[in-house]
Amino acid sequence: MENQTVWTWIVSTRVIMTLSLLMINLDTVWENIITQVGNIEVEPGKTLDEQIKLNEEREKLQQRIESLERLARAEKQPRKKFELVQEIKKLENEINAL
């Protein structure tokens, strides 16, 4: 049977954070803490480590897309702008494939 513990931190009569932990083993407790504090949703079939790496990769790709979009908006030459837009679409497809 699983023991469930709920921890609540209260500061100035306001609830700051509530952690609900399934007390199975320390690895599970640690993963529960990380997913709740980090607001990470683990996709089915993935481990927490895999999900964190995927999220980091998505974030890097998204930052690159935002950078390219700024360059594309400022670019005067149509050919260069087209190349930037093509690169943006390629990166968006990579994000969707993750």
N, C-alpha and C positions, 0 to 999 in steps of 0.2 A: 504494500500500500504506500502511496506517495504522500509525503508530508508537505503541505504547502504553508509557507510562511509569508506573511505580508509585512513589509517594513514601511513605515511612513515617517518622513521627516517633517516636523512642524516648526515653523519659525513665525513668530508674531501671530499666532492662531490661524495661519494660512498653511495649507498643505503644499509643500514644495514638490515632492516627488513620492510616488508610491511604487515600490518594487514588489512584484509578486514572484516568488522563487519556488520552483519545484525542487525539493530537496532530495535528489536522487543520488548524485555524486558531485564532487567538486567541479568537474568539467562542465556538467550540466548547469550547475549554479553559476559558474563564470559566464557561460554562454547566455544564460538568462539575463544576467546583469548587463552584459555588453549589448544585447539586442534591445533591452528596454532603455538604458541610458543613452545609447547611441542612436536610438530610433531606427534600427535596422530591421527590415523585413526580409527574412531568409526565404528565398524562393524554394518551392518543393524540389527535392532532389539535389540540393546544394548544401554544403556545409557552411558554417559561419565564416570560416577563413576564405572559402571560395566566393561567398557573397561580398565580403569586404573587398577582395581584390577586384571583383566585377564592378562594384560601386566606384572604386578608385579609378578604374579604367574608363568607365562612363563619364566620370567627372573630368578627367583629362581630355577626353574627346570633346566634351561639351565646351570646355574652355578654349580648345583649339578652334572649334566652330565659331564661337563668339568672336575670337580674334580675327578669323578669316572674314566674317561678316562685316566687321568694322573696316577692314582693308578693302573689301568689295564696294562698300558704300562710298569710300573716299577715292577709289580708282577712277581715273578719267578714260583710260584706253579700253574700248569695248572688248578686245580680245583678252586682255589680262583680267578684266572683270568676269568674263565668261569662264576662264580657267579657274578663278577663285570660286565661282558658284559651283562648278563641277566638283571641285575638291570638297566643298561644303556638303554637297549631296552624297559624295562617297563616304565621308565621315558619319553623316546621319544614317546611312545604310549600315555602317559598322556598329553604331550604337543599337540600332534595331535588331541586328543579328545577335547581339549579346544576350 
